[in-house]
Amino acid sequence: MRRPWRWCAAVLLPAALAGCAVAQSKDQRDLSKPATSLAAAGQVVSHYNLVRDQVDTEIDSSALAAIEGGELLKIDQGLLYLRRELELSATPVRLGRTRDVLVGRFDRYPLWFVTVNQLSKQDEQVAAVFVRATSTSPWLMTEAPRLAGSTALPQLATDVEGAVVTYDDIGSQWSDGEPTRLGTSPQRLADRYALLLQQPKPPVREGFAVDSFLAQMWKLSAAQRSPGVIFSQTWLAQPVRHALRLSGGGALVFATLTRTDEYRVQRGKSLDFEGLEAAAYFSSPIEDEATLTYKHQVLFLVPGEGRSFVIGQHGGLVDATGS
């Protein structure tokens, strides 16, 4: 199997030399370039670990903005807030051995690539998306679903130069110009999954396997109902930006879901979050209403044939209000 990341280092030097002596045609392939090289990707990971070590040691959520962005920054800042307020011990986040670096070609910013790393001292992997908004911007990790340590990603489609084929969300097609042929768009896939989380009934379930994330969220939702409290939950999929095509058809799709838990307390009753993570936000029991906001990043495996399902996730409580 061709290893996509090996292509990166091999193609950069010949391309640079050719640019000095040979006039280039102006089609899209000539204008595109790899998002990064293997060596540069390794430096991005090393820099992330260096700053993250400081963040985890000092429990300094503000420093995360130098290495993370988007909804992932909100998730990890929220987790650090809970750790500090509830005095929780936590295993520091460190990207260990690199299993894959998945790099595509782009003809415009933002650039992005995926690195799959073992999480040090944990039986987990992280599939991290790093994004660069401009030529002078830093690389920021924006998505980072966790996978079981034994999970192996399926073979990815590559172009003639070995670059992975990525999703062009502006053109709603693959980077090589091919239509998605997924039966739905990556965005619609995430929207339908969010609806399934909220309403676990057919025909919404059609097209999805009941994966461990669905089962866990349904169980948590059912456990929130208690006498004297009216509970409701909504899910919303954020814009999908990152997907990779599989060699046998199908895709890997990264998505972020916003979950909102709302509690309405009946007169004369109260709601106590003691012993739960939400206790970090409330100094006394809730007597009226409370709203908890969570962010969950998931990685979908969309097979060429069969039902889609989530193979990795990372999330947490990012905000809570109430009285």
Residue pairs with C-beta under 8 A, 6 or more apart in sequence:
1 155
2 158
2 162
3 100
4 100
4 101
4 102
4 103
4 156
4 158
4 162
4 163
4 164
5 38
5 41
5 100
5 101
5 102
5 103
6 38
6 162
7 34
7 103
7 158
7 161
7 162
7 163
8 34
8 36
8 37
8 38
8 41
8 101
8 103
8 162
8 163
9 37
9 38
9 39
10 162
11 34
11 161
11 162
12 34
12 37
15 33
18 24
24 30
28 107
28 177
29 105
31 107
32 105
32 106
32 107
32 175
33 105
33 106
33 107
34 103
34 104
34 105
34 163
35 103
35 104
35 105
35 106
35 111
35 112
35 113
35 132
36 44
36 103
36 111
36 113
36 139
38 101
41 101
41 103
41 113
41 115
41 130
42 98
42 101
44 115
44 130
44 139
45 95
45 98
45 115
45 117
47 67
47 139
48 67
48 95
48 141
49 94
49 95
51 63
51 64
51 66
51 67
52 64
52 67
52 92
52 93
52 94
53 92
53 94
54 60
54 63
55 61
55 63
55 64
55 80
56 90
56 92
56 93
57 92
59 80
59 83
59 84
60 80
61 76
61 77
61 80
61 81
64 73
64 76
64 77
64 80
65 73
66 138
67 138
67 140
67 141
68 76
68 140
68 141
68 142
69 131
69 140
69 141
69 142
70 131
70 140
70 142
70 143
70 256
71 142
71 143
71 238
71 256
71 295
71 297
72 141
72 142
72 143
72 144
72 297
72 314
73 142
74 295
74 318
75 295
75 297
75 314
75 315
75 316
75 318
76 93
76 316
77 318
78 295
78 316
78 317
78 318
78 319
79 90
79 316
81 280
82 88
82 277
82 280
82 316
82 317
83 89
83 90
85 280
86 277
86 279
86 280
91 121
91 122
93 119
94 119
94 120
94 121
95 115
95 117
95 118
95 119
95 120
95 126
95 128
96 117
96 118
96 119
96 120
97 117
97 118
98 115
98 116
98 117
99 116
99 117
99 118
99 125
100 114
100 115
100 116
100 153
101 113
101 114
101 115
101 116
102 113
102 114
102 115
102 116
102 156
102 164
102 244
103 113
103 163
103 164
104 112
104 113
104 163
104 164
104 165
104 166
104 175
104 244
105 159
105 161
105 163
105 175
106 112
106 166
106 175
109 132
109 133
109 134
109 135
110 131
110 132
110 133
110 134
111 131
111 132
112 129
112 130
112 131
112 132
112 142
112 166
112 241
112 242
113 129
113 130
114 127
114 128
114 129
114 130
114 242
114 244
115 127
115 128
115 130
116 125
116 126
116 127
116 128
116 147
116 153
117 125
117 126
117 128
118 124
118 125
118 149
119 125
119 126
119 146
122 149
123 148
123 149
124 146
124 147
124 148
124 149
125 146
125 147
125 148
125 149
125 151
125 312
126 144
126 145
126 146
126 147
126 314
127 143
127 144
127 145
127 147
127 153
127 254
127 299
127 312
128 141
128 143
128 144
129 141
129 142
129 143
129 144
129 242
129 254
130 139
130 140
130 141
130 142
131 139
131 140
131 141
131 142
132 138
132 139
132 140
143 242
143 254
143 256
143 297
144 297
144 314
145 254
145 297
145 298
145 299
145 312
145 313
145 314
146 312
146 313
146 314
147 299
147 311
147 312
148 312
151 311
151 312
153 252
154 246
154 247
154 248
154 250
154 252
154 301
155 246
155 247
155 248
156 164
156 165
156 244
156 245
156 246
156 247
156 252
157 164
157 165
157 244
157 245
157 246
157 247
158 164
158 165
158 247
159 165
159 175
159 176
164 244
164 245
165 174
165 175
165 176
165 178
165 244
165 245
166 174
166 175
166 242
166 243
166 244
166 245
167 173
167 174
167 175
167 180
167 186
167 240
167 242
167 243
167 244
167 245
167 251
167 253
168 174
168 175
169 186
169 187
169 239
169 240
169 241
172 180
172 185
173 179
173 180
174 180
174 245
178 245
180 186
180 251
181 249
182 189
182 250
182 251
182 302
183 207
184 192
184 207
186 240
186 243
186 251
186 253
186 255
187 237
187 239
187 240
189 240
189 253
189 255
189 300
189 302
189 308
190 237
190 238
190 240
190 253
190 255
190 257
190 300
191 237
192 204
192 207
192 208
193 208
193 237
193 255
193 257
193 298
193 300
193 308
193 310
194 235
194 236
194 237
194 257
195 204
195 235
196 204
196 205
196 208
196 214
197 214
197 217
197 218
197 235
197 257
197 259
198 233
198 234
198 235
200 214
200 218
207 307
207 308
208 214
208 307
208 308
208 309
209 306
209 307
209 308
209 309
210 309
211 309
211 310
211 311
212 310
213 296
213 298
213 310
213 313
214 310
217 259
221 231
221 233
224 231
224 233
224 261
224 263
225 231
226 271
227 269
228 265
228 266
228 268
228 269
229 263
229 264
229 265
229 266
229 269
229 271
230 263
230 264
230 266
231 261
231 262
231 263
231 264
232 261
232 262
232 264
233 259
233 260
233 261
233 262
234 259
234 260
234 262
235 257
235 258
235 259
235 260
236 257
236 258
236 260
237 255
237 256
237 257
237 258
238 255
238 256
238 257
238 258
240 253
240 254
240 255
241 254
242 253
242 254
243 251
243 252
243 253
243 254
244 251
244 252
245 251
246 252
246 302
246 303
246 304
248 304
249 303
249 304
249 305
250 301
250 302
250 303
250 304
250 305
251 300
251 302
252 299
252 300
252 301
252 302
253 299
253 300
253 302
254 297
254 298
254 299
254 300
255 297
255 298
255 299
255 300
256 295
256 296
256 297
256 298
257 295
257 296
257 297
257 298
257 315
258 293
258 294
258 295
258 296
259 293
259 294
259 295
259 296
259 315
260 291
260 292
260 293
260 294
261 291
261 292
261 293
261 294
262 289
262 290
262 291
262 292
263 271
263 286
263 289
263 290
263 291
263 292
263 322
264 289
265 271
265 286
265 287
265 288
265 289
265 290
269 287
270 285
270 286
270 287
271 285
271 286
271 287
271 290
272 285
272 286
273 279
273 281
273 282
273 286
273 290
277 316
277 317
278 290
278 292
278 317
278 320
280 320
281 319
281 320
281 321
281 322
282 290
282 320
282 322
286 322
286 323
287 323
288 322
288 323
289 322
289 323
290 320
290 321
290 322
290 323
291 320
291 321
291 322
292 317
292 319
292 320
293 317
293 318
293 319
293 320
294 315
294 316
294 317
294 318
295 315
295 316
295 318
296 313
296 314
296 315
297 313
297 314
297 315
298 310
298 312
298 313
299 310
299 311
299 312
299 313
300 308
300 309
300 310
300 311
301 308
301 309
301 310
301 311
302 308
